[in-house]
Amino acid sequence: MNEGQGERRSREDEPFNEPVQDDPAASVENAEPYFPPTDPVMGEGPADAEAVRGDGDEALAERVRRALAEDAATTDLDLEVEVSAGIATLRGTVAGPEDSDNALAVAGRVHGIDDVVDEMAVEANAG
């Protein structure tokens, strides 16, 4: 042992070599730190991912459909999407005007969409 130096533990004993706890419940039970995942959620892409990458009308329509499906405010809406020259047309029946507004906003945020045409019908309230 060198003079003036204390005993050194081997690096194998350090906690950094242990796997990161990825179960919050087990982390609490074992009093170990929990680090939530930071990677973005990756879902499976459409069957023809190559078509979605393009800027053609059908690729833009697919991007609008995906945006509508992934947004919490519009995921349950059953809408037809058609795109022609960067102009998206939304058709279908929605429960209220807020659904229509949400769908128009989501479609309008899609890159490559210049305008959105509202051809959605609002259900008559039975009451």
Secondary structure, 3 states (H helix, E strand, C coil): CCCCCCCCCCHHHCHHHCCCCCCHHHHHHCCCCCCCCCCCCCCCCCCCHHHHHCCCHHHHHHHHHHHHHHCCCCCCCCEEEEEECCEEEEEEEECCHHHHHHHHHHHHCCCCCCEEEEEEEECCCCC
